[in-house]
Amino acid sequence: MTLTLAIVGRPNVGKSTLFNRLVGKRLALVDDQPGVTRDLREGAARLGDLKFTVIDTAGLEEITDDSLQGRMRRLTERAVDMADVCLFLIDGRAGVLAADQVFAEILRRKNAHVILGVNKAEGRAAESGLIDAYALGLGEPLALSAEHGEGMEDLYQMLRPLADAFDAQAIDDSPDVDVEVDADTTDPDSHAPTDAKPMQIAVIGRPNAGKSTLINKIVGEDRLLTGPEAGITRDAISLRTVWDGTPVRIFDTAGMRKRAKVQEKLEKLSVSDGLRAVKFAEVVVVLLDADIPFEQQDLRIADFAETEGRAVVIAVNKWDLEPEKQAKLKRLQEEFTRLLPQLRGAPLVAVSALTGKGLDRLHDAVVRAHDVWNRRVTTARLNQWLAVMTEAHPPPAPGGRRLKLRYMTQVKTRPPGFVLMCSHPEKLPESYRRYLINGLREAFDMPGTPMRLTLRSQSDQNPFKDRKKVGPSKLRKHIGKRNEG
């Protein structure tokens, strides 16, 4: 367990820029307009030999109602309660504003360890703001420039003793009891070890499909901002948890609209951040709205996940509001098969993110999809299957010469990839390729997962296939010239 530092302050004072500086990569979206960050984002930070957890928060607003800004403020106040140390950031060029004074008073009451940071302190423009910061009563202000990396050594010197005290306290609080563990016994109710590699899951879909609400229900607490407004989530937030005994790292992503409707720079950044999360994921949960399922954008999103080679699970949300569940589910299955044939056999699960109904079935579907995505079939079994398939339906004979399918082997997993050695692979029609892929899915119980089938001829492995033949006369002439030389 490491020290946790929460970065708080008004909108647009540079919290996300400093967060990215501390974690050493561009995790949080940064833009000139205020209020870009809305959720809590955690990251593993490092300053010299000091390692700690840093939390980026939404900008504090002087609003306490149930509006979007009010909910953002409550989420930030929760981060203050979670953190061991708070770094209260103000804008050195703007100076101390009335809102800064209000929030300084709140922090004095809520957190014992508060560091006052004056960001954008490079140059003379921030000198007056640095002097005014003493009036906040939070001790000596720390001059920082998150953009240029100035003041990081001073921040280290302030955090080092706090981290040492935290480590000492953690040792004192740990139970001084030796526990023997019997390796042959297991507790079925125990969680998986925290150091186990988590399954990477991305939840994607159109705006207002309920992605953040679903993840909050899986995590078991309100870690992500939710509400009736569409497009609340702006960047991909990852959370680590144990879901029904399975260690997972789950990504919440911004809602994806049609490309023609995405005009603002910030929304473009949000969408690209979500697409990047899909590329890092192992399983992608495509979340649909039960009222308007399989819209054109839903189909594009599911197709993108399949194209990227991710295992795909389709989840239909807001099922608690559906009056005729059985008839609707049958209709959805038919539409799924017709509209997304490339995901034939992928699981379709009805859930309610609000009530938690169906999350156990969603978990089982995700685990099974991940297992199929990692499945490997031996070469012997593949070639026995290939013989049966070609006997039942021989390959075509273009020009009167039948194509020969010699042998097949699996060359990769995640997703499963196969190589088929055959004569004239360029002449094998797409319909026969689909016949083989569908046969693979059915014979080896691999429904729904993306599958790659590459056709090769033995001549592809011949290093001399592109060399021109040299006749005897030309060969004698070439040898004669070489001897003359």
N, C-alpha and C positions, 0 to 999 in steps of 0.2 A: 504494500500500500504506500502511495507516495503523496506528497503535499499537493493540495489542490488550490489553484489560483484562479479567481474569477475576475475578468476584466469588465468593469462597468463604467457607465457614464452616459452623457447625453448622446443623441444621434449625431453621427458624422464627426466624432472627435478622433477617429482613427483606431477604434478597438479591433476591428477585423484585420487591419494592416499589421498591428502589433501581434495579434494572434498568429498570423501567417509567418511573421518574423520569428516568433518563439518556437513554432513547430517545424520551421525550416522548409516549408512548402506552401504552395498556394491552395489551401483547403477552403478557406472562406471567400465568398464573393466580395469584391471590393468595387465600389462605384462612387462617383462624386455626389450623387443624390443621397440625402439622409434616409435612414430607415431601411437599409438593404437587409440587414440581419434581423430575423424575427424569431428564430428558434435558438435553443442552447446547443452549441457545438463544442464537443470536447476533443482535445488533442494531446499527444505526448510531446511535451516541450523539453528543451534542453538549453542550459546556459553554462558553458564550460563543463565542469564535472557534476553539475547539479541537474538532476532529472525530476520533473514534476508534471502534474496534469494541469492544463490550462483550459478555461471555459470562456468561449466568446458568447456575449449576450446581446440582446436587443437594446437599442437606445432607450434610456429612461425618459419617460414623459410624465408631466404633471397631470395625469388622468388616472382615475381609480374606478371608473364604471366598467360595464361589461362590453365596451367597444373593443375593436381590434387592438388599439393602443393600450387600453386598460388591461387586456389579457396578456399582452406582451410585457407590461410592467410587472404583473404578478409572476410571470415566468422568470423574469430577471431577479425579482426579490427571492424567489426560490433558489436560484443559483447562489445568491449571497448567503443564504442559510446553509447550503451544501458545502461551500468553500471554506478552507482553512484560512486563507488570506484573500483580501479584496484589493485589487489595483484600481483605484478610482481615477479615471482619466478625464482631464479637461483639455480644452483647446487653448494653447498658449497665445495664439494670435487673436482669438476672440476675447480672451480674458475671462474673469469669473462672472458668470451670469447668475441671475436670481435662482434659476433652476438648479445650478450647481450648489448653491447654498442650501437649498431644500434637501437635495440628495445627500449632501455631506452630513446633515443632521440625521437622516435616516440610517446611514452607514455607521455612524457613531453608536447608535442604539442596537444595531443588528449584529455587527461583527467586531470582534476584539482586535483583530489585526487588519488595519487599513493602510495601504501605501498610496500616497497622493502623487499621481504622475501628471506632468504638464507636457503634453504631446505637441508636436510641430514646433519644438523649441529651438530649431536651428535658425541662426541669424538674429538680428537685433529686433525683429518684429515681435518676438515673443518675450522680450525682457520685462515689459510691464506686466504681462500676464503671469510671469513667474513670480514677480514680487507680490502681486495681488493674491496669489494662491495661499500665502501664509494666513490670510484672514479666514480661511475655511476651518482653521483649528485642527488640522489633521497632521500636524508636524511639518518637518521640512519637506518641501516639494522636490520631486525628482524630475529633472529636465530630461526629456526623451525626444527622439525623432524615430518613430516607427518606420517611416519610409526609408531613412538613410542609415538606420541601425545605431544611432548615437544614444548613449546612456545605458547600454546593455550591461556594461561592467558595473555601473553604480546599482542597477537593479539586482544584479547577482549578489553584490555585497549586502543588500538589504534582505534578500531572500535566504541567504546562506544560514544565518543564525536561526531563522524561523524554521527552516527545514531540519536543522540539527535538533532543535527542541521538539519538533513533531516526531522525528525518528525515535528520540529518547522516550517520549511519552508512549509511542506505539509499543516499544519494548516493555515498558513498565506495565502497560495494560494487558499484555499478552499473558494467558494463563500459564503458570509454571508447573505444568503437569505433563508427564510422559504418557503418551497413548500408543498402545501396541495395536497394529492393524493386521488382521488375519487376511492374507492374500487370497485365501480360498473362499471367503465369504463376501457377499455383496449386498448392499442395501438397495432394494428396488426403488425406494422413495428418495434416495440421495441424488443430488444433482451431479452432472458430469464435472470432472475436474476443470478448474478455471483456466489451466494452461493448455487445455485441449484446443486444437485448431478449430476455430468456429466455421460453420457453414456460412458462405456469403450469399445473402438474399437481397434482391432489389425489388421494391414494390413500385410499379409504374402504372400510369393511367392518365386519363383526361382530368382537367381541373374539377374539384369538388366530388370526386368519386369516393372519397373517404379514406385515402391512404394514411394520413397522419392519425386518424381515429383508430384505424386497424392496428397500427404499430403500437400506439399507446395501450391498446387492450392486450396485445401480445406481451409487451414489457411489464404491464401491470401497474403503470403509473402514468400521469400526464406529463411526459417528457417533451412532447411536441405540441406546438400551437395548433389549435383546431377552432372551427367556427363555421357559420353558415356562408361566409364570404368565399368565393372561388379564388384560387390562386394564392392562398396564404403562404404556402411553402415556396421558398425561392431558391434554395440551394440544397444539394444532396447531403442529408444528415445521416450519419451512421451511429447505431447504438448496439452495444454488445449486451447480450442477455442469454439466459438459458430458457428455451421454449420447450416445455414438456420433456425435460431431460436432455434436449439437444442444444449444445452451445451454438449460438448463431451471432452473426454480425449483420444487422438488417439496415438497409438504406431506405430512407424516405426521400422521394424525389419530387421536384416541381411538376405540376400538371402540364401535360403536353398538348398544345392546341395545334391546329393546322398551320403549316409553315407560312401560308399567306397571311394569317392573322397575327403572327408574331412579328411585331414591328419595333418595339422598344428594345434598346440595347440590353437592358437589365433582364428582360424576359428571354432574350436570345442566350445570355450567359446562363440563366437558370436551366433552360432546356439542354444546352450543351453539357452542363454539369450532371444532369440526370442521365444523359446518354453515356457519359463517361462511367457513371455508376453501374450501368448495365454491363459494360465491358469488363468491369472488375468482379461482377457477380458470378455465382455458379448457378443459382436458380433465380428466375425472374417470375414474380407474381404479377400478372396483368390484371388489374382491378377494374371491373366494369360496374356501371350503375344499373341496377335491375330495371329501372324505369326506361332507360335508353341504351340497351346493350348493343354491342357489335355495330357501333357507329363507324364511319369510314376511318376516323382517326384511331379507334380501338384496333381495327384490323392492321393499320400501318404500324402501330406500336408492337403488336404481337409478332408481326412479320419481321420487324427490326430485331427483336430478341432472338427469333429463330435464325435469322441471317448471321447474327453474331455468335451463333453456336451455343446459346445458353439453354439450359433445361427450363421449360415453360410450364407454369400452372395458371389456369384461368380461374379467377375468383369473381363471383357475382355478388356485389355488396347490396346492402339495404334490403335484405331478404325478409326482414321482420315486417316490412310494409307491404309485402306481396300477398294479395288475398287468395289467389288460386295457385298454390305453390307447385303441385304435381304437374298440372297442365303447362305452366310456365317453364318448368325445368325440362320437360320433354321438348318443348318448342326451342329452347335454348340449345339443347344438345343437337337438334337437327340443323339449326343455323350454324353452329360451330363446325360441324362436319362439312357443311356446304361451303362456308365462307373461308375456312382456314384448313384446306386439305393438307397443307404442308406440316400441320401439327396434329395429324390424325392420331387419335388415341391419347392425346394429352389430357390430364385430369381437368374437369370442370367442377368447381365446388361452390355451393351457395353458402354465403356467410352473412352475418350481421356484425359489423364492426362496433356498433353502438351497444349491443347486448352481449356480444361474445359468442353467440350461437354459431356453431359450425367451425370454430377455430380448431377444434381437435381434428376434424376431418381435413382441414387445410394443412395442419402440421403433418399428418400422415401422408398427404399427397405430395408435399414438398420433400419429405424425406425419401419417398419412393422415387420421385423424379430425379433427385440427386443420385440415388443408387443406380438407376438406369443410365444416367449420364456418365457414370464411372465404370460401366460394365465392360468386361472383356470376354470375347469368345475365342476358344482355341482354334487353331488352323485346321485341325483334324475334323472338328465338328462343322466348321464352315464348309469344307469341301464335301463332306457327306451331304450336307444340306444343298449345296450347289448341284450335285449330281441329281438329286431328287427334283429340284426345280427345273433343270434343263430337260429332264426326261418328261416331266408333266407338261412343259411348254417350251419346246426347243427354240433357240434363237432364230431370227430370220435368216434368209439366204439371199442377200442382194446380188443380182447378176448371176444367180444360179449356184453360188458358192456359199455354203452355210458357214456362219461365223462360229469359231471355236472358242468356248469359254474354258480356259485351261485350269486355273486354280485361283483361290481367293485367300487373303489373309487380312487380319486386323492390324493396322499400323499405329493407331492411337486411340485414346479415350478422351472424354471431356471436350467435345462430344465424340461418340464412337465414329472412327474413320476406317474405311476398308479400301483395299486395292484389289481389283479384279484383272488378272492377266488374260488377255484374249487377242484373237486375230482381228485386225482392222477395227480398233475401238471407235474410230470416227464414224463408222457405219452402223453402230448399234443405236437403234432409235430410242428416243426419250421414253417412250411407252414401256419398252422392255426394262429400262433402268428403273422406272417406277415400280414395275412388277417385282424386281429383285429387292428393292428397298422395302416395299410393303411385306414381302415374304420374310425379310430379316426381322422386321418388327414383330411379326406374328410368331415366327419359329423360336425366337430367342427372348420373347417377352420384353420388348423394348418399345412400348407405345409412346408416341408423342415426342420423344427426344429428337433433336436435330441429328441427322445422320449424313455422313459424307461418303460417297462412293466414287472412287477414281478409277478410270479405265486405262490400262496400259497394255502395250504390245511388247513382246520380247525384244523386238528390234529397237525399242526405246533404250534398252540396256546395252546395245552393241556400240562400242566407241568408234567403230570403223564404218558405221552405216552411211555417213555423209561423204566418205572419201570416194573419189572417182577411180574407176578401174583403169589400169595402165596396161596397154597391149604389149606384146613381145618386142615389136619394132621400136616403139617409143622408149621402152625400157633399155634396149641396146644403145639407142641414140643418147639417152641420158647418161648411161655409164661411160660411153665414149667421150662425151664432153667433160665429165668429171675427171677422167684419166688424163685428158689433154691439159686440164688445169693443173 
